[in-house]
Each structure stands twice: as structure tokens, then as C-alpha cells.
Amino acid sequence: MIRVKLPERTFVNLYDATGVSVGTKIKAINITPNDVQLYFSAAEPTIDDVNLPLMFGRGSAFFDVNDVGVWARCVAGGAINIEVLT
């Protein structure tokens, strides 16, 4: 697994942060109690983007081969583990 730190109030591109190719199936596991916002886009989202799904504290989410980009943001800061799926 690859650990990705999420600085306070900063969007992090999960594919760039891990070196995993865009479109690869991955599983994100929130390893902190803080909620993480997720956004699916090739471009960095803005704080004004609505409908950001939440990955609750200690929860997980799966991303498919059709996702062009995955961004994560944690208001209080946090960390997630990324598992590459085959």
C-alpha cells in the first residue's frame, strides 16, 4: 500500500501522489478519523465544486478504470492508503 498525506484544505491528485497510472483500479482507505472529500476529474477541483462525495473516517472507496482522475481533500488534514487492484 502507498500512504498519501492530505495537508489541511488542499486537494491532492491521488494518481500523481502515488505514481500510479491514471485509470488504474485503486482502493483508497482513510486511515484517520477525519472525513475526506473525493472528486473525480482530470483537473484540480475548486472549493466551490459541490457534490463532493465523502469517505468517512476509517472508511474506504474504490475507483474504476474509467476514472480520469481522483482528488482527495481533508479539511483537518489526514492520510489515506492506496492499494492498487488487479
Summary of the structure (lengths in Angstrom):
residues: 86
radius of gyration: 11.4
end to end distance: 13.3
largest distance: 34.2
contacts: 244
relative contact order: 0.42
helix: 6%
strand: 42%
